[in-house]
Amino acid sequence: MPLIPQEPQIYESAQGPRATPAAGRTAPTPRPVPGPRPAAPRPGPARSARPGPPVQRTHAPQAAPAHPAVNRPAPQAAAAPAPSAPTPDGPQIQLVPASANGALDAAGEAVDLLLDSGRAPGDVLVFTTGEQHPWAAHELSFGEASYWAQHDARDDVFYADVNVAERAAARPVVIVAVNDETAGNLARTLPAARARAGALLIVCGDPQRINAGLGAGV
């Protein structure tokens, strides 16, 4: 037999890499390198964040009890004067110069100014000394009962002849339109209209006739 040369045997180096394991053999699992372990949390109640310093509370100072001698009740809103009663000194009088033909227009402008300033329509009463106001003439066509029912309702401006002023109830503001061209009996009708005005009397007409009817300068 021919001689087979003997293969040199390879020895594993202690410091070199290990040889690849043969097929079919499982490589051993490398062991972890020992080292420090993290400290395991100790069982116990969860800790919340450290509370900050307590907030200092400021108590509102309490009002010292009032002395019985100076204890006063809270002020109350002054009650509005009753619209049906004139003031003791009488109403304020305003004169609006106008001709007999322009007295109704002047009275209408006075009504508009009052309503624009916030005055309630039911606070205003308008008298005419001559021809009826168109509104009054229209409402009277349905009968006096319906006409005076609107006066009693006090929810709108009311127009009437000054000759029936004594039948009308007082209102805070009374306007008189001196729309007659004759002298008339203003000495009787104007004081009656003035007595129905709780706070303000506005007279639209000739100043001389009005002054004579009221018996005093305005």
C-alpha positions as CSV (number, residue, x, y, z in Angstrom):
1,M,0.0,0.0,0.0
2,P,1.2,3.5,-0.7
3,L,1.9,5.5,2.3
4,I,-0.5,8.4,3.0
5,P,1.3,11.3,4.4
6,Q,0.1,12.1,7.9
7,E,-1.7,15.4,8.1
8,P,-0.5,17.7,10.6
9,Q,-2.8,18.0,13.6
10,I,-4.1,21.5,14.3
11,Y,-4.2,22.5,17.9
12,E,-6.8,25.1,19.1
13,S,-5.1,28.2,20.3
14,A,-6.1,29.4,23.7
15,Q,-6.1,33.0,22.7
16,G,-7.3,32.8,19.1
17,P,-10.8,32.4,17.7
18,R,-12.6,29.2,18.2
19,A,-13.2,26.9,15.3
20,T,-16.6,26.8,13.7
21,P,-18.5,23.9,15.1
22,A,-19.2,21.1,12.8
23,A,-22.5,20.8,11.0
24,G,-25.2,19.3,13.2
25,R,-23.7,20.4,16.5
26,T,-25.3,23.2,18.4
27,A,-23.0,26.0,19.5
28,P,-23.1,26.7,23.2
29,T,-25.0,29.8,24.3
30,P,-22.6,32.4,25.4
31,R,-22.9,33.4,29.1
32,P,-23.4,37.0,30.0
33,V,-20.5,38.8,31.4
34,P,-21.1,39.3,35.1
35,G,-21.5,43.0,36.2
36,P,-23.4,45.2,38.6
37,R,-27.1,44.6,38.6
38,P,-29.6,47.5,38.7
39,A,-31.3,47.8,42.1
40,A,-34.7,46.3,42.0
41,P,-37.5,48.7,43.1
42,R,-38.7,47.9,46.6
43,P,-42.4,47.3,47.0
44,G,-44.3,50.0,48.7
45,P,-46.7,52.9,48.0
46,A,-45.9,55.1,45.1
47,R,-44.3,58.3,46.1
48,S,-45.6,61.6,44.7
49,A,-43.5,64.6,43.9
50,R,-42.4,66.4,46.9
51,P,-44.9,69.1,47.7
52,G,-43.9,72.7,47.6
53,P,-44.2,75.0,50.6
54,P,-47.8,75.6,51.6
55,V,-49.4,78.7,50.1
56,Q,-50.1,81.2,52.7
57,R,-53.8,82.1,52.6
58,T,-54.9,85.6,53.2
59,H,-58.2,85.9,55.0
60,A,-60.4,88.9,54.0
61,P,-60.8,91.2,56.9
62,Q,-64.2,91.1,58.4
63,A,-66.1,94.3,58.8
64,A,-66.4,95.3,62.4
65,P,-70.0,95.2,63.6
66,A,-71.6,98.5,63.4
67,H,-72.4,100.2,66.6
68,P,-76.2,100.2,67.3
69,A,-76.2,103.9,67.5
70,V,-74.8,104.4,64.0
71,N,-76.3,101.4,62.2
72,R,-78.1,102.6,59.2
73,P,-80.3,100.6,56.8
74,A,-79.1,100.3,53.2
75,P,-80.3,103.1,51.0
76,Q,-83.2,102.3,48.8
77,A,-84.0,103.7,45.4
78,A,-86.3,106.7,45.6
79,A,-89.8,105.9,44.4
80,A,-90.9,107.6,41.3
81,P,-93.5,110.3,41.8
82,A,-97.1,109.2,41.1
83,P,-97.9,110.4,37.6
84,S,-101.5,111.3,38.6
85,A,-100.5,113.9,41.2
86,P,-98.9,117.3,40.3
87,T,-95.9,118.4,42.3
88,P,-96.7,120.8,45.2
89,D,-95.0,123.8,43.3
90,G,-96.7,122.9,40.1
91,P,-95.2,121.6,36.8
92,Q,-92.4,123.2,35.0
93,I,-93.7,125.4,32.1
94,Q,-92.1,125.6,28.7
95,L,-93.3,127.9,26.0
96,V,-92.9,127.1,22.3
97,P,-93.7,130.1,20.1
98,A,-95.9,129.1,17.2
99,S,-98.7,130.5,15.1
100,A,-102.2,129.1,15.3
101,N,-101.6,127.2,12.0
102,G,-98.3,125.8,13.2
103,A,-99.3,124.9,16.8
104,L,-100.2,121.3,16.0
105,D,-96.8,120.8,14.2
106,A,-95.0,122.3,17.1
107,A,-96.8,120.0,19.5
108,G,-96.0,117.0,17.3
109,E,-92.3,117.9,17.4
110,A,-92.5,118.2,21.2
111,V,-93.9,114.7,21.4
112,D,-91.2,113.3,19.2
113,L,-88.5,114.9,21.4
114,L,-90.0,113.5,24.5
115,L,-90.2,110.0,23.1
116,D,-86.7,110.2,21.8
117,S,-85.4,111.2,25.2
118,G,-86.9,108.1,26.8
119,R,-90.3,109.3,28.0
120,A,-93.0,106.6,27.8
121,P,-95.8,107.3,25.4
122,G,-98.4,106.8,28.2
123,D,-96.8,109.7,30.1
124,V,-97.9,112.3,27.5
125,L,-101.2,114.0,27.1
126,V,-101.9,116.5,24.3
127,F,-104.7,119.1,24.3
128,T,-105.9,121.3,21.4
129,T,-107.7,124.5,21.9
130,G,-109.2,124.6,18.4
131,E,-109.7,121.9,15.8
132,Q,-109.3,118.3,17.1
133,H,-106.1,116.5,16.5
134,P,-106.5,114.1,13.5
135,W,-105.8,111.1,15.8
136,A,-108.6,112.2,18.2
137,A,-111.0,112.9,15.3
138,H,-110.3,109.4,13.9
139,E,-110.7,107.6,17.2
140,L,-113.9,109.5,18.1
141,S,-115.5,108.2,14.9
142,F,-115.6,104.7,16.6
143,G,-117.5,106.1,19.6
144,E,-116.6,107.9,22.8
145,A,-116.5,104.6,24.8
146,S,-113.7,103.2,22.7
147,Y,-111.9,106.6,22.6
148,W,-111.8,107.1,26.4
149,A,-110.9,103.4,26.9
150,Q,-107.6,104.2,25.2
151,H,-107.2,107.1,27.6
152,D,-107.7,104.8,30.6
153,A,-105.3,102.2,29.2
154,R,-102.4,104.8,29.4
155,D,-100.3,102.9,26.9
156,D,-100.0,105.6,24.3
157,V,-100.0,109.4,23.7
158,F,-103.6,110.6,24.2
159,Y,-105.0,113.6,22.3
160,A,-108.1,115.5,23.4
161,D,-109.9,118.8,23.3
162,V,-108.9,121.2,26.1
163,N,-112.6,121.7,26.9
164,V,-112.7,118.1,28.3
165,A,-109.5,118.5,30.3
166,E,-111.4,118.0,33.5
167,R,-112.3,114.5,32.4
168,A,-108.8,113.5,31.6
169,A,-106.5,112.1,34.2
170,A,-103.2,113.7,35.1
171,R,-100.0,112.6,33.3
172,P,-96.4,113.6,33.9
173,V,-96.3,115.7,30.7
174,V,-99.1,117.8,29.2
175,I,-98.8,119.6,25.9
176,V,-101.3,122.3,24.8
177,A,-101.5,123.3,21.1
178,V,-103.1,126.7,20.9
179,N,-104.4,126.1,17.4
180,D,-107.4,128.4,17.4
181,E,-107.2,131.8,15.8
182,T,-109.7,133.5,18.1
183,A,-108.9,134.8,21.5
184,G,-110.8,131.9,23.2
185,N,-111.1,131.3,26.9
186,L,-107.5,130.4,27.6
187,A,-107.8,131.9,31.1
188,R,-110.0,128.9,31.9
189,T,-108.6,126.1,29.8
190,L,-104.9,126.6,30.3
191,P,-105.1,126.4,34.1
192,A,-107.1,123.2,33.7
193,A,-104.4,121.7,31.5
194,R,-101.8,122.9,34.0
195,A,-103.5,121.1,36.8
196,R,-103.2,117.8,34.8
197,A,-99.4,118.1,34.3
198,G,-97.4,116.3,36.9
199,A,-94.0,117.5,36.0
200,L,-94.0,119.4,32.7
201,L,-96.4,121.7,30.8
202,I,-95.5,122.6,27.2
203,V,-97.6,125.3,25.5
204,C,-97.3,125.8,21.8
205,G,-98.8,129.1,20.6
206,D,-98.7,132.9,20.8
207,P,-96.6,133.9,23.8
208,Q,-98.8,136.9,24.6
209,R,-102.0,134.9,24.6
210,I,-100.4,132.1,26.6
211,N,-99.1,134.5,29.3
212,A,-102.5,136.1,29.6
213,G,-104.2,132.7,29.9
214,L,-101.8,131.5,32.6
215,G,-102.0,134.8,34.5
216,A,-98.2,135.0,34.8
217,G,-95.1,135.4,32.6
218,V,-93.4,132.2,31.5
